[in-house]
Amino acid sequence: TLWLAENSVGIHQIDTHSKKVEHTYSLGKSSLFFIQSVGHRILIGDNHGFLHVLEQGKFTHHLPISPKSIRAISVHEGRNELAIGSSDHCIYILDLQTFAPVKTIHGPLNSVFTLCYHEHFLISSGRDARIRLWDSSLDYLAVTEIPAHNYTIHHLLPLPDQGLLASCSMDKSIKLWDLEDMRLLKVIDKGKFASHGTSVNRLWWNTYSQTLFSGSDDRTISEWKLF
């Protein structure tokens, strides 16, 4: 199943074999910024700061989380927690089953565009171009802050099997970091590697080919062999 967000309608559920829309779930005229699947649940964040929960063909929750847009969602099933990044410069931690609030992190200095869990760390970034690590085992204590890019960081992607964290940015670059100590290992940019000419917005790791894919405002998708 492919889940597709359309701002004028809502969420489309598409069968990837028949290539047909099976269902459409209306959410009005909301801008939808993030979709995350967790088991049988689909979690959706919108520009009004609402978290919508779709389960077994119907919406079960429409939760007001933030006064501004929800831009990122990440799940730690081991801790039974859900992290939400918002344009109000906050990260919201919720219980994954009940969606009850657990904690609000006020540390980021601007909009939070991307979140990911790695082991007991929550890693965040966004418009302030800094990568931050929060220790969930210590009540989300801030442990590391790195000035990582020149402009907005759009996506963080942990590659634990390779011991890497990949980041991409409006500064047109992709950077690879050591997951253990957050040392910068490599910069993939247009000057050295004929990379993208404009903002790099999204990353994806293909486990079968062991390659990294990147998508950009220059309307291209690139594939990278890292090793």
C-alpha positions in Angstrom: 0.0 0.0 0.0 1.1 3.5 -0.9 -0.2 6.4 1.2 -0.4 9.7 -0.6 -1.3 13.1 0.9 -3.1 15.7 -1.2 -3.6 19.1 0.4 -7.0 19.7 -1.3 -8.6 16.4 -0.4 -6.8 14.3 2.3 -5.2 10.9 2.2 -5.3 8.4 -0.7 -4.7 4.7 -0.1 -3.2 3.3 -3.3 -2.8 -0.4 -4.2 0.7 -0.6 -5.7 -0.1 -3.7 -7.8 -3.3 -2.4 -9.5 -2.0 1.2 -9.3 -5.5 2.3 -8.3 -6.8 4.4 -5.5 -8.6 2.0 -3.1 -9.8 4.6 -0.6 -9.7 8.4 0.0 -10.0 9.8 3.5 -10.9 13.4 3.6 -9.2 15.9 5.9 -10.6 19.1 4.4 -8.3 21.8 3.1 -5.3 21.1 5.3 -1.7 21.0 4.2 -0.4 17.6 5.2 3.3 17.5 6.0 4.0 14.0 7.3 2.7 10.5 7.2 4.0 7.7 9.5 2.8 4.1 9.6 2.9 2.3 13.0 1.5 -1.2 12.8 -2.1 -0.8 11.6 -2.2 2.9 12.4 -1.4 5.8 10.0 -0.3 9.0 11.7 -0.7 12.3 9.8 0.6 15.7 10.8 -1.0 18.9 9.3 -0.4 22.6 9.1 -3.0 23.3 11.9 -0.9 21.4 14.4 -3.2 18.4 14.5 -2.2 14.8 14.7 -4.7 12.6 12.8 -4.8 8.8 13.5 -6.3 6.5 10.8 -6.9 2.9 11.8 -8.8 0.2 10.0 -10.4 2.5 7.5 -11.5 5.3 9.9 -10.1 8.2 11.8 -9.9 7.4 15.5 -8.3 10.6 16.7 -7.9 14.3 15.7 -5.6 15.6 18.3 -4.5 19.3 18.7 -0.8 19.0 19.5 0.8 22.4 18.5 -0.4 25.9 17.6 1.7 25.6 14.4 2.4 23.0 11.8 3.5 19.4 12.6 6.5 18.8 10.4 8.0 15.5 11.6 7.0 12.3 13.4 9.2 9.5 14.8 8.3 6.4 16.8 10.2 4.5 19.4 8.2 1.3 19.9 10.6 0.0 22.6 9.8 3.0 24.8 6.2 3.1 23.6 6.7 6.8 22.7 6.0 9.1 19.8 8.0 12.3 19.0 6.5 15.1 17.0 8.5 18.1 15.6 6.7 21.4 15.1 7.1 24.8 13.6 6.5 26.3 17.1 10.2 25.3 17.9 9.1 22.4 20.1 9.3 18.7 20.2 6.3 16.9 21.7 6.7 13.4 23.3 3.4 11.3 23.5 2.5 7.9 24.7 2.3 5.7 21.6 -0.9 3.9 22.7 -3.0 6.6 24.4 -1.4 9.7 22.8 -1.2 11.2 26.2 1.5 14.0 26.6 4.7 12.8 28.2 7.0 15.7 27.7 7.5 18.9 25.7 11.1 19.8 24.7 11.7 23.5 24.2 15.4 23.3 23.2 15.3 23.8 19.4 15.8 27.4 18.2 13.5 27.2 15.1 11.1 24.9 13.3 11.8 21.2 13.7 11.6 19.6 10.3 13.1 16.1 11.0 13.3 13.6 13.8 14.6 10.1 14.2 15.3 7.7 17.1 18.5 5.7 17.3 18.8 3.4 20.3 17.9 5.6 23.3 18.7 8.9 21.5 16.2 11.2 19.8 18.0 13.1 17.0 16.4 16.3 15.7 17.1 19.1 13.3 15.4 21.8 11.1 15.5 25.4 10.2 18.4 26.3 12.5 20.7 23.8 10.6 21.9 22.2 13.8 21.7 18.5 14.8 20.7 17.9 18.4 20.8 14.6 20.4 18.4 14.1 23.3 18.9 11.2 25.7 15.4 9.6 26.2 16.8 7.5 29.1 17.5 10.8 31.0 14.2 12.4 30.5 15.3 13.7 27.0 18.3 15.6 28.4 20.1 17.6 25.6 23.5 15.9 25.2 24.9 17.2 21.8 24.4 20.2 19.6 26.3 20.3 16.2 26.3 23.2 13.7 25.9 20.8 10.9 24.9 22.6 7.7 24.8 26.2 6.3 21.0 26.3 5.9 17.8 24.3 6.8 18.2 20.6 7.4 15.3 18.8 5.8 15.9 15.2 6.6 17.9 13.0 9.0 18.3 9.3 8.2 20.1 6.9 10.5 21.8 3.9 8.8 22.7 1.8 11.9 24.0 -1.2 10.0 26.6 1.1 8.4 27.1 3.1 11.7 26.1 6.3 9.9 23.7 9.2 10.1 22.9 10.9 6.8 21.6 14.5 6.7 20.5 16.7 3.7 20.0 20.4 3.5 18.9 23.5 1.7 22.6 24.2 1.3 22.5 21.5 -1.6 24.7 19.0 0.3 24.4 15.6 1.9 26.6 14.8 4.9 27.5 11.5 6.5 28.1 11.4 10.3 29.5 8.6 12.5 26.6 7.5 14.7 28.7 6.8 17.7 30.5 10.1 18.1 28.8 12.3 15.5 32.1 13.0 13.6 31.6 14.3 10.1 32.9 11.7 7.7 31.9 12.9 4.2 30.3 15.8 2.4 28.5 15.0 -0.9 28.1 18.2 -2.8 28.0 19.5 -6.4 31.6 20.6 -6.4 33.2 17.3 -5.6 30.6 14.7 -6.6 28.3 16.5 -9.2 25.5 16.3 -6.7 22.3 18.3 -6.7 22.2 22.0 -7.8 19.5 23.1 -5.3 18.0 22.1 -2.0 18.2 18.4 -1.1 14.9 17.5 0.6 14.7 13.8 1.3 16.9 10.6 1.7 16.1 6.9 1.5 18.3 3.9 2.0 17.8 0.9 -0.3 18.7 -2.2 1.8 18.8 -4.4 -1.3 21.3 -2.4 -3.3 23.0 -0.9 -0.3 22.7 2.6 -1.9 21.5 5.9 -0.7 18.8 7.8 -2.7 18.3 11.6 -2.5 15.6 13.9 -3.9 16.0 17.6 -4.6 14.3 20.8 -5.7 16.2 20.4 -9.0 13.7 17.7 -9.8 16.2 14.8 -9.9 16.7 11.7 -7.8 20.3 10.6 -7.3 21.6 7.2 -6.2 24.9 7.0 -4.2 27.1 4.0 -3.5 28.7 4.9 -0.2 31.3 2.2 0.1 
